[in-house]
């Protein structure tokens, strides 16, 4: 929270991560237990780029916010997620921020990025709605 009682930048970035991680690892609302998630990502994934655009403040009042995620781009060694963060839990609530993250799978043992596997590509397209680039 900042001095004005709003969610600050660092906390907003954490909200994006808290929404993204369960979705990618198969524990999100659009997944089911049989999916197995993307256990390969648990072995390494990095944020290559993060962009946040603010449109309205999110007041810290104990209420819920809504984070919507869409698959904007899928490449061989990275993918892009677009986010809409709303001031409340409804899709009618005000959009407080939009964001984009470019993520890449990373081989921790070799210390370098790697290509997405076919299973990972299939999982991403099947479990994250496609939003395309606006």
QUILIN-V434289 format. One record per backbone hydrogen bond with DSSP energy under -1.0 kcal/mol. CO is the residue of the C=O (numbers start at 0). NH is the residue of the N-H. If there is no record, write none. Layout:
BEGIN
co=CO nh=NH
co=CO nh=NH
END
This chain:
BEGIN
co=1 nh=4
co=4 nh=59
co=5 nh=1
co=7 nh=11
co=8 nh=12
co=9 nh=13
co=10 nh=14
co=11 nh=15
co=12 nh=16
co=13 nh=17
co=14 nh=18
co=15 nh=19
co=16 nh=20
co=19 nh=23
co=20 nh=24
co=21 nh=26
co=21 nh=27
co=27 nh=30
co=31 nh=34
co=37 nh=40
co=39 nh=42
co=40 nh=43
co=43 nh=105
co=45 nh=103
co=48 nh=101
co=50 nh=99
co=52 nh=97
co=57 nh=6
co=58 nh=60
co=65 nh=85
co=67 nh=83
co=69 nh=81
co=70 nh=130
co=70 nh=131
co=72 nh=79
co=75 nh=115
co=77 nh=74
co=78 nh=102
co=79 nh=71
co=79 nh=72
co=80 nh=100
co=81 nh=69
co=82 nh=98
co=83 nh=67
co=84 nh=95
co=84 nh=96
co=85 nh=65
co=89 nh=92
co=93 nh=86
co=95 nh=54
co=95 nh=55
co=96 nh=84
co=97 nh=52
co=98 nh=82
co=99 nh=50
co=100 nh=80
co=101 nh=47
co=101 nh=48
co=102 nh=78
co=103 nh=45
co=104 nh=113
co=106 nh=110
co=106 nh=111
co=111 nh=106
co=116 nh=120
co=117 nh=121
co=118 nh=122
co=119 nh=123
co=120 nh=124
co=121 nh=125
co=122 nh=126
co=123 nh=127
co=128 nh=70
END
